[in-house]
Amino acid sequence: MKIGAQLYTVRAHMQTSKDFASTIKRVAEIGYETVQISGISSEISAAEVAEVCKANNVEIVLTHTPPPRIIGDTQAVIQDHITMGAKYVGLGAAPASYERTQEGFDSFIADYAPAVNAIKDAGLQFMYHNHEFEFIKIGDITALEYLANKLPNADFTVDVFWVQAGGGDPAQWIKKFAGRADIIHLKDYVIVGKERRFAEVMEGNLNWDAIFEAANSIGVKYAMVEQDNCYDRDPFESLDISFQNLKKRGIV
């Protein structure tokens, strides 16, 4: 299992070509050898992304691609991923325009299934990233299971924080998606006063022993470190803290 950086963590530092190049350099210097492209300016082309990452010996694993591009410009999205050498085409979540009901998820499935299938046909893999809202129930199952059943060509980026936030057991859900979860997202979960917060890996309350055992048991290929909000801490420092904790644990 390779440890990578989900660049959404440092999205504020990727809005110009100069900043993007500097960001990849800094992420590589921390020790990350793989990245997920997310939160980057649309003005930076796939060819430029590929060139900068190659120059820093960084492998591009996955993206979070804007939803309108996935369903409205599918073939261009496929070509961009081929250019970047990224096998996995990621969606951050079902857009908020879809109601969090069975009808809403059915509409999402109808809209996205053609793109999911085209991505598969091109030799790439569509990845759906969960939040907590997919843990609502549709009949006797969660919406996340409903999506898995209705989109057989989709795989899932299991985000351990959001599984916990949805009332699930991250390790159990990783195992549940055996064969369909080549990638997981790592971030920790803390409570500060009455507030639920994101935290650096192994700085919070998640059961990392169980998470790593589950990931290894199903053959997870990539674990991407992400922190949606670093609060008052520099996001590069947060990525470094998580990396050093994983290194001390022998995961890196």
SVG drawing of the C-alpha trace seen along z (x, -y; Angstrom):
<svg xmlns="http://www.w3.org/2000/svg" viewBox="-38 -32 51 42">
<polyline fill="none" stroke="black" stroke-width="0.4" points="0.0,0.0 1.5,-3.3 0.9,-6.5 0.0,-9.6 -1.1,-13.1 -4.7,-14.2 -3.9,-17.7 -7.2,-19.1 -5.5,-19.6 -3.3,-22.3 -5.9,-23.6 -5.3,-27.2 -1.7,-26.8 -2.6,-25.4 -4.4,-28.2 -1.5,-29.3 1.1,-27.4 3.9,-28.8 2.1,-27.8 1.2,-24.4 4.9,-23.7 6.0,-24.9 3.3,-22.8 4.3,-19.6 8.0,-20.3 7.1,-20.8 4.9,-17.7 7.7,-15.6 10.2,-17.0 7.9,-15.8 8.3,-12.3 5.1,-11.7 5.7,-9.8 2.1,-9.7 -0.7,-12.3 -4.4,-12.9 -5.1,-15.9 -8.0,-17.9 -8.8,-21.5 -6.4,-22.6 -7.1,-25.6 -8.9,-24.7 -6.4,-26.9 -3.6,-24.3 -3.7,-21.7 -3.3,-17.9 -0.1,-18.1 1.4,-20.7 0.3,-18.6 1.9,-15.6 5.1,-17.5 5.5,-19.0 4.8,-15.8 7.2,-13.8 9.9,-16.4 9.4,-15.8 9.2,-12.0 5.6,-12.0 3.0,-9.5 -0.5,-10.8 -2.9,-8.1 -6.3,-9.7 -8.3,-12.9 -11.4,-14.5 -12.8,-15.8 -15.6,-18.4 -19.0,-16.7 -20.0,-18.7 -16.9,-17.5 -17.4,-13.8 -20.9,-13.7 -20.6,-16.5 -17.1,-16.0 -16.4,-12.3 -14.0,-11.6 -11.9,-14.7 -11.7,-13.6 -10.6,-10.1 -7.9,-11.7 -6.7,-13.9 -6.2,-10.9 -4.3,-9.1 -2.1,-12.2 -1.5,-12.3 -1.0,-8.5 -3.8,-8.4 -5.9,-5.2 -8.6,-6.4 -11.2,-9.1 -12.6,-10.3 -15.9,-12.1 -15.8,-13.9 -19.5,-13.2 -22.9,-13.2 -23.5,-17.0 -25.8,-18.7 -28.4,-19.3 -29.4,-15.7 -31.7,-15.2 -30.5,-12.9 -33.4,-10.5 -33.9,-7.3 -35.3,-9.5 -32.3,-11.7 -29.8,-8.9 -31.8,-7.3 -31.4,-10.5 -27.7,-10.6 -27.3,-7.0 -29.2,-7.6 -27.1,-10.7 -23.7,-9.2 -24.0,-5.6 -23.1,-6.3 -19.9,-8.1 -19.0,-5.4 -19.4,-2.8 -17.4,-4.7 -14.5,-5.2 -14.5,-1.5 -14.5,-0.8 -11.5,-3.0 -9.5,-0.9 -9.8,-3.4 -11.7,-3.2 -14.4,-5.5 -14.1,-6.1 -16.9,-7.5 -15.8,-9.2 -18.1,-9.0 -19.2,-11.6 -21.6,-11.0 -24.8,-11.6 -24.5,-8.3 -25.2,-6.5 -28.9,-7.4 -31.1,-4.3 -32.8,-3.4 -35.0,-0.5 -32.8,1.9 -29.4,0.7 -27.4,-2.5 -27.3,-4.8 -23.7,-3.9 -24.6,-0.2 -27.4,-1.3 -25.0,-3.1 -22.7,-0.1 -25.5,2.2 -26.8,-0.1 -23.4,-1.2 -21.5,2.1 -18.7,0.5 -18.0,-2.1 -15.5,-1.5 -15.2,-3.5 -12.7,-5.7 -13.5,-4.9 -12.9,-8.0 -12.4,-6.8 -13.3,-10.1 -16.6,-10.4 -17.5,-6.8 -17.1,-7.5 -19.1,-10.7 -21.9,-8.7 -22.0,-6.3 -20.1,-3.5 -17.0,-1.5 -14.2,-2.5 -12.5,0.9 -15.8,2.7 -16.6,0.6 -13.2,1.0 -13.6,4.8 -17.2,4.5 -15.8,3.0 -13.1,5.6 -12.4,5.7 -13.8,2.3 -11.6,0.1 -8.1,-0.2 -7.9,-3.6 -8.8,-4.9 -8.6,-8.4 -6.8,-8.8 -7.6,-11.6 -8.3,-11.6 -11.3,-12.6 -11.3,-14.7 -13.8,-16.5 -12.9,-20.1 -15.5,-21.4 -18.8,-20.7 -17.2,-20.7 -16.3,-17.7 -12.9,-18.4 -10.5,-16.9 -7.1,-16.0 -3.7,-14.7 -3.5,-11.0 -2.9,-9.4 -3.6,-12.6 -7.2,-11.9 -9.6,-9.1 -9.9,-6.7 -8.9,-3.0 -5.9,-2.9 -4.9,0.7 -8.2,1.9 -8.1,-0.4 -4.7,0.7 -5.5,4.3 -8.6,4.0 -6.7,2.2 -4.0,4.8 -6.5,7.6 -8.3,6.5 -5.2,5.3 -5.8,1.6 -3.2,0.1 -3.1,-3.5 -3.9,-5.4 -4.2,-9.1 -3.7,-11.6 -6.3,-14.3 -7.3,-17.0 -10.3,-19.0 -9.6,-21.8 -6.3,-22.4 -7.7,-25.3 -4.9,-27.5 -2.1,-25.1 -0.3,-25.4 -1.6,-22.6 1.9,-21.6 2.7,-21.1 -0.4,-19.0 0.6,-16.8 4.1,-16.5 2.7,-15.5 0.5,-12.8 3.5,-11.5 5.8,-11.4 3.2,-9.6 2.7,-7.0 6.5,-6.6 6.9,-6.0 4.2,-3.4 6.1,-1.7 3.3,-2.3 5.4,-4.4"/>
</svg>
